[in-house]
Amino acid sequence: MNEGKVDRNALERRQQEILNQLNRVNEDLQVELDRNQEEQAIQIEQDEVSISMEDGLRRELADIEEKLASAQE
């Protein structure tokens, strides 16, 4: 029983970490593009990485939320 509590706590901690990371990613995506075309290209590449990271984080978050919901049943 104690092990389940530890797992739940770990899931909830990871859930909060993911939410914090998603907030940072979203803030990064809100940055206005530079006027310099070379800088814009770099920013666009970074945005693509951020979007990919966001997708992975959202999948992991959904998995954690599913596990937490099934643990309550």
C-alpha distances in whole Angstrom, upper triangle without the diagonal:
4,5,5,7,9,10,11,13,14,16,17,19,20,21,23,25,26,27,29,30,32,33,35,36,38,40,41,42,44,46,50,52,54,58,58,58,56,54,53,52,50,48,48,47,44,43,43,40,38,38,37,34,34,33,31,29,29,28,25,24,24,22,19,20,20,16,15,17,15,12,13,15
4,5,5,6,9,10,11,12,14,15,17,18,20,21,23,24,26,27,29,30,32,33,35,36,38,39,41,42,45,48,50,52,56,57,56,55,52,51,51,48,47,47,45,42,42,42,39,37,37,36,33,33,33,30,28,28,27,24,23,24,22,19,20,20,17,16,18,17,13,15,17
4,5,5,6,9,10,10,12,14,15,16,18,20,21,22,24,26,27,28,30,32,33,34,36,37,39,41,43,47,48,50,54,54,54,52,50,49,48,46,44,44,42,40,39,39,36,35,35,33,30,30,30,27,25,26,25,21,21,22,19,17,18,18,15,14,17,16,12,15,17
4,5,5,6,9,10,10,12,14,15,16,18,20,21,22,24,25,27,29,30,31,33,35,36,37,39,41,45,47,49,53,53,53,51,49,48,47,45,43,43,41,39,38,37,35,33,33,32,29,28,28,25,23,24,22,19,19,19,17,14,15,15,11,11,13,12,9,11,13
4,5,5,6,9,10,10,12,14,15,16,18,20,21,23,24,26,27,29,30,31,33,35,36,38,40,44,46,48,52,52,52,51,48,47,47,44,42,42,41,38,38,37,35,33,33,32,29,28,28,26,23,24,23,20,19,20,18,15,15,16,13,11,14,14,10,11,14
4,5,5,6,9,10,10,12,14,15,16,18,20,21,22,24,26,27,28,30,32,33,34,36,38,42,44,46,50,50,50,48,46,45,45,42,40,40,39,36,36,35,33,31,31,30,27,27,27,24,22,23,22,19,18,20,17,14,16,17,13,12,16,16,12,14,17
4,5,5,6,9,10,10,12,14,15,16,18,20,21,22,24,26,27,28,30,31,33,35,37,40,42,44,48,48,48,46,44,43,42,40,38,38,37,34,33,33,30,29,29,27,24,24,24,21,19,20,19,15,15,16,14,11,13,14,10,10,13,13,10,13,15
4,5,5,6,9,10,10,12,14,15,16,18,20,21,23,24,25,27,29,30,31,33,36,39,41,43,47,48,47,46,43,43,42,40,38,38,36,34,33,32,30,28,28,27,24,23,23,21,18,19,18,15,14,15,13,10,11,12,9,7,10,11,8,10,13
4,5,5,6,9,10,11,12,14,15,17,18,20,21,23,24,26,27,29,30,32,34,38,40,42,46,46,46,45,42,41,41,39,37,37,36,33,32,32,30,27,28,27,24,23,24,21,18,19,19,16,15,16,15,11,13,15,12,10,13,14,12,13,16
4,5,5,6,8,10,10,12,14,15,16,18,20,21,22,24,26,27,28,30,33,36,38,40,44,44,44,42,40,39,39,36,34,34,33,30,30,30,27,25,25,24,21,21,21,19,16,17,17,14,13,15,13,10,12,14,12,11,14,15,13,15,18
4,5,5,6,9,10,10,12,14,15,16,18,20,21,22,24,26,27,29,31,35,36,39,42,43,42,41,38,38,37,35,33,33,31,29,28,28,25,23,23,22,19,18,19,16,14,14,14,11,10,11,10,6,8,11,8,7,11,12,11,13,16
4,5,5,6,9,10,11,12,14,15,17,19,20,21,23,24,26,27,30,33,35,38,42,42,42,41,38,37,37,35,33,33,32,29,28,28,26,23,23,23,20,18,19,17,14,15,15,12,10,12,12,8,9,12,10,8,11,14,12,13,16
4,5,5,6,9,10,11,12,14,16,17,18,20,21,23,25,26,28,32,34,36,40,40,40,39,36,36,36,33,31,31,30,27,26,27,24,22,23,22,19,18,19,17,14,15,16,13,11,14,14,10,12,15,13,12,15,17,15,17,20
4,5,5,6,9,10,10,12,14,15,16,18,20,21,22,24,26,30,32,34,38,38,38,37,34,33,33,30,28,28,27,24,24,24,21,19,20,19,15,15,16,14,11,12,13,9,8,12,11,8,10,13,12,11,15,17,16,17,20
4,5,5,6,9,10,11,12,14,15,16,19,20,21,23,25,29,31,33,37,38,37,36,34,33,32,30,28,28,27,24,23,23,21,18,19,18,15,14,15,13,10,10,11,9,6,9,10,7,8,11,11,10,13,15,15,16,19
4,5,5,6,9,10,11,13,14,15,17,19,20,21,24,27,30,32,36,37,37,36,33,32,32,30,27,28,27,24,23,23,21,18,19,19,16,14,16,15,11,12,14,12,9,12,13,11,11,15,15,13,16,18,17,18,21
4,5,5,6,9,10,11,12,14,15,17,18,20,22,26,28,30,34,34,34,33,30,29,29,27,25,25,24,21,20,21,19,16,17,17,14,13,15,13,10,12,14,11,10,13,14,12,13,16,16,15,18,20,20,21,24
4,5,5,6,9,10,10,12,14,15,16,18,21,24,26,28,32,33,32,31,28,27,27,25,23,23,22,19,18,18,16,13,14,14,11,9,11,10,6,8,10,8,7,10,12,10,11,15,15,15,17,19,19,21,24
4,5,5,6,9,10,10,12,14,15,17,19,23,25,28,31,32,32,32,29,27,28,26,23,23,23,20,18,19,17,14,15,15,12,10,12,12,8,9,12,11,8,11,13,12,12,15,16,15,17,20,20,21,24
4,5,5,6,9,10,11,13,14,16,18,21,24,26,30,31,31,30,27,26,27,24,22,22,22,19,18,19,17,14,15,16,13,11,14,14,10,12,15,13,11,15,17,15,15,19,19,18,21,23,23,24,27
4,5,5,6,9,10,11,12,14,16,20,22,24,28,28,28,27,24,23,24,21,19,19,19,15,14,16,13,10,12,13,9,8,12,11,8,10,13,12,11,14,16,15,16,19,20,19,22,24,24,25,28
4,5,5,6,9,10,10,12,15,18,20,23,27,27,27,27,24,22,23,21,18,18,18,15,13,14,13,9,10,11,9,6,10,10,7,8,12,11,10,13,15,15,15,18,20,19,21,24,24,25,28
4,5,5,6,9,10,11,13,17,19,22,25,27,27,27,23,22,23,21,18,19,19,16,14,16,15,11,12,14,12,10,13,14,11,12,15,15,13,16,18,17,17,21,22,21,23,26,26,27,30
4,5,5,6,9,10,11,15,17,19,23,24,25,24,21,20,21,18,15,17,17,13,12,15,13,10,12,14,11,10,14,14,12,13,17,16,15,18,20,19,20,23,24,24,26,29,29,30,32
4,5,5,6,9,11,14,16,18,22,23,22,22,19,18,18,16,13,14,14,10,9,11,10,6,8,10,8,7,11,12,10,12,15,15,14,17,19,19,20,23,24,24,26,28,29,30,33
4,5,5,6,9,13,15,18,21,23,22,22,19,18,19,17,14,14,15,12,10,12,12,8,9,12,11,8,12,14,12,12,16,17,15,18,20,20,20,23,25,25,26,29,30,30,33
4,5,5,7,11,13,16,19,21,22,22,18,17,19,17,13,14,16,13,11,14,14,10,12,15,13,12,15,17,15,16,19,20,18,21,24,23,23,26,28,27,29,32,32,33,35
4,5,6,9,11,13,17,18,18,18,15,14,15,13,10,11,12,9,8,11,11,8,10,13,12,11,15,16,15,16,19,20,19,22,24,24,25,28,29,29,31,33,34,35,37
4,6,8,10,13,16,18,17,18,15,13,14,13,9,9,11,9,6,9,10,7,8,12,12,10,13,16,15,16,19,20,19,21,24,24,25,27,29,29,30,33,34,35,37
4,6,9,12,15,17,18,19,16,14,16,15,11,12,14,12,10,13,14,11,12,15,15,14,17,19,18,18,22,23,22,24,27,27,26,29,31,31,32,35,36,36,39
4,6,9,12,14,15,16,12,11,14,13,9,11,13,11,10,13,14,12,14,17,17,16,19,21,20,21,24,25,24,27,29,29,30,32,34,34,35,38,39,40,42
4,6,9,12,13,14,11,9,13,13,9,11,14,13,11,15,16,15,16,19,19,19,21,24,23,24,27,28,28,29,32,33,33,35,37,37,38,41,42,43,45
4,7,9,9,11,8,6,9,10,7,8,12,11,10,14,16,15,16,19,20,19,22,24,24,25,28,29,29,31,33,34,34,37,39,39,40,43,44,45,47
4,5,7,9,6,6,9,10,8,10,13,13,13,16,18,17,19,21,22,22,25,27,27,28,31,32,32,34,36,37,37,40,42,42,43,46,47,48,50
4,6,9,8,7,11,12,11,13,16,16,16,19,21,21,22,24,25,26,28,30,30,31,34,35,35,37,40,40,41,43,45,45,47,49,50,51,54
4,6,5,6,9,10,10,12,14,15,16,18,20,21,22,24,25,26,28,30,31,32,34,36,36,38,40,41,42,44,46,46,48,50,51,52,55
4,5,5,6,9,10,10,12,14,15,16,19,20,21,23,24,25,27,29,30,31,33,35,35,37,39,40,41,43,45,46,47,49,50,52,54
4,5,5,6,9,10,11,13,14,16,17,19,20,22,23,24,26,28,29,30,32,33,34,36,38,39,40,42,44,45,46,48,50,51,53
4,5,5,6,9,10,11,12,14,15,16,18,20,21,22,24,26,26,28,30,31,32,34,36,37,38,40,42,42,44,46,47,48,51
4,5,5,6,9,10,10,12,14,15,16,18,20,20,22,24,25,26,28,30,30,32,34,35,36,38,40,41,42,44,46,47,49
4,5,5,6,9,10,11,13,14,15,17,18,20,21,23,24,26,27,29,30,32,33,35,36,38,39,40,42,44,45,47,49
4,5,5,6,9,10,11,12,14,15,17,18,20,21,22,24,26,27,28,30,32,33,34,36,38,38,40,42,43,45,47
4,5,5,6,9,10,10,12,14,15,16,18,20,20,22,24,25,26,28,30,31,32,34,36,36,38,40,41,42,45
4,5,5,6,9,10,10,12,14,15,16,19,20,21,23,24,25,27,29,30,31,33,35,35,37,39,40,42,44
4,5,5,6,9,10,11,12,14,16,17,18,20,22,23,24,26,28,29,30,32,33,35,36,38,39,41,43
4,5,5,6,9,10,10,12,14,15,16,18,20,21,22,24,26,27,28,30,31,32,34,36,37,39,41
4,5,5,6,9,10,10,12,14,15,16,18,20,20,22,24,25,26,28,30,31,32,34,36,37,39
4,5,5,6,9,10,11,13,14,15,17,19,20,21,23,24,26,27,29,30,31,33,35,36,38
4,5,5,6,9,10,11,12,14,16,17,18,20,21,23,24,26,27,28,30,32,33,35,37
4,5,5,6,9,10,10,12,14,15,16,18,20,21,22,24,25,26,28,30,31,33,35
4,5,5,6,9,10,10,12,14,15,16,18,20,21,22,24,25,27,29,30,32,33
4,5,5,6,9,10,11,13,14,16,17,19,20,21,23,25,26,27,29,31,32
4,5,5,6,9,10,11,12,14,15,16,18,20,21,22,24,26,27,29,31
4,5,5,6,9,10,10,12,14,15,16,18,20,21,22,24,25,27,29
4,5,5,6,9,10,11,12,14,15,17,19,20,21,23,24,26,28
4,5,5,6,9,10,11,12,14,15,17,18,20,21,23,25,26
4,5,5,6,9,10,10,12,14,15,16,18,20,21,23,25
4,5,5,6,9,10,10,12,14,15,16,18,20,21,23
4,5,5,6,9,10,11,13,14,15,17,18,20,22
4,5,5,6,9,10,11,12,14,15,17,19,20
4,5,5,6,8,10,10,12,14,15,17,19
4,5,5,6,9,10,10,12,14,16,17
4,5,5,6,9,10,11,12,15,16
4,5,5,6,9,10,10,13,15
4,5,5,6,9,10,11,13
4,5,5,6,9,10,11
4,5,5,6,9,10
4,6,5,7,9
4,5,5,7
4,5,5
4,6
4
